[in-house]
C-alpha cells in the first residue's frame, strides 16, 4: 500500500559495504515507508543477501560508506540486538540450528527483549506458552516444534515457518525476509507467504529478498527493485518482476557491462 | 613441598585396617615408581607441582565434622526411591545403612578374591593413581548386586585441607540392574583419591553417573575400572567442574565382546584449573560396541586434556566404535589438548573418531542477537545448550542436584 505521506521507516543512502575487504555493496539507495512491501530481486552474488545482513548488523560485514536511517535515527551505530528490539527483523535464508537450546525458551527470551523495549510486560513461562500457541496458527505450525532445540532437525519448510513465527511474536516494524521462499515446495510457500500477508499492516513494512518471481504471486509487492553489482539497477512495480520472469537476468548483465559498473 | 615419593611415604601413618596388606604393597610400588614425571607420556601435560601439592595434605582425620563440612554445600536429602552411602575416607561407609534387598556386602575371602581382579583385567593395577590409592585407602565399600535394586547414590566428601582416599568395589551379577550416581564434593584445598572397580556379569545393565564438583584449590584423582561380560550394557556419564587439578581415568574392558558401552563426559575448567580425562576402552572379543562423546569447555587460563584410547585387537572382529571429542574455548588464553588413540588390529571393524576445538560460533551468536538477545545472554544460552547434551544423559538420580546451574555458575555473565 503506497501512501506518500506515510512514515519513512528505512532510508538507505549510497550504502557501501564489504566483507573481508571485498566490496559487495556499491552505493545502494532505497526508501521504505510504512505500509509498503518491497521486493529486491537479483542474481546470486548481486549483493541482495549482503544488504539484508548489513541492515541486521552482522559483524562480518563492514560498512564503508553511506548511511541508513531507521525512523529518523542512525541504524548502523546500533548492535544487532538493539536493532531487533527496536523492530528490525531479519528472516534468515538459512536459519541456524542451536542444539541444546529449547525453541520455546529461545522464543520467549527473544520476545521478552522486544516487549521490554516496547514498554510491555514481560511474559512468564505460562503466559508465554499461551501466547505462542495462539501465534502458531499464523504459520500452521505443529506445537511439537516448540519443545525441540532451535531449528535442530527441522526440514527446510519447518525452519522457514519458525522464522515467520518469530516475526509474528516480535511484531517488527521493518521485516527483511532473505530468500524466505528458497527450498520450499508450493504448499509450504503458500503457508509462509500467508503468514507474511497476515502480519502486514499499514504501520509496518516488508522487504522481500528473492531470486524468483513465484513468491510474488503470493505476496504482492508495491515496488520491485533489481540489484546487480551491489547497487539497485532499476526500480518498478509488480510488472518488473514479471518482465524478469520472461526475459531472465541477461539484460541486467548487459546493462552492468555497458556501464562498466562491475565493482565500482 | 614433597619432592620425592619416599619423602611422602615416610610421613604416612603405618598401614592398618582391613586393607593393610594392600596399603603395604601400594607403598612399596610407589617407592619404586617414584613421582610421575613429564617424560612419561601420560603425565606429559600435567602440572606436577600441583600433584606434589596434593601430597602435602594430611589424610582425612577421624573427625566426624569433616564429612559434614564437605556436605554442607547444598546437598539434597537422600533419594526417596533410592538409598545413599556416604564416603569420607576414614569411617565405615555402611555404618547405620540398611542394605536394600538384592544388595549384600562382600567380605573375607570373597573380598580378597574380587578386589583387584578388574584392575588386572583393565591392565591398570600398577598405574600411579591406582597405587596411590592402594597406599592410602583403609576402607572399601564392597557390594554384590543381584536382580534389580533401587538406585544408589554415593556421596564422596572431602573436608578442607585434607586428602580423602576412597575405594569402591561393585560386583553386578548376571542380569542384575543398577543405577549409581557418585557425587564428589570438595572444600577448597581438599583432595580425593578415588578408586572404583566394577564387574558386570552377563546381561547386567548399569547406568553410572559421576558428578564431580570441586571448589577453590581442590584436587581429584579418580580411577574407574570396569569389566564387562558379554551382553552387558554399561553407561558412564561424567560431569566435572571446579578442580584446580583433576584427573579422571575411566578404563573399560569388554572381556568377551558382545557388550555395549556408552561414555559421555563433560569437563568445565576456568581460572588456572587443569583437568585431564584419560579413557581406555579395550575390546577383547567380537561384536563389541562403544559410543563415546567427550566434551570440554575451557575458560580463563585453564587447561583441559583428553586422551581417548580405543584398543581393538585381532580377536575383536566386528567391533563398532565411535569416539567424538568436542571442545569449546571460551578464552584465548585457555588451552585444550585432545588426543584420540586408536589401536586397531582386527580388520573387520567400524571405528569412527573425530575431534573439534571451536569458539562460540559467530553465526549462532548473530542469530540469537538478531532476535534481541544480548551477546552475554546469547553466549550463556549457547554454553548451556552445549553442556545440556551430557548433563541430560546423567541417570535420573542426578535430577535432584542442580547440576547445570552449578556447572555454569560464574561462566554465564
Interface residues (C-beta under 8 A of the other chain):
Chain A: X56 X57 X58 X59 X60 X79 X80 X81 X83 X84 X85 X90 X92 X95 X96 X98 X99 X100 X101 X105 X106 X109 X110 X113 X114 X117 X149 X166 X170
Chain B: X362 X363 X364 X366 X367 X368 X369 X370 X371 X372 X373 X374 X375 X377 X381 X382 X384 X385 X386 X387 X388 X389
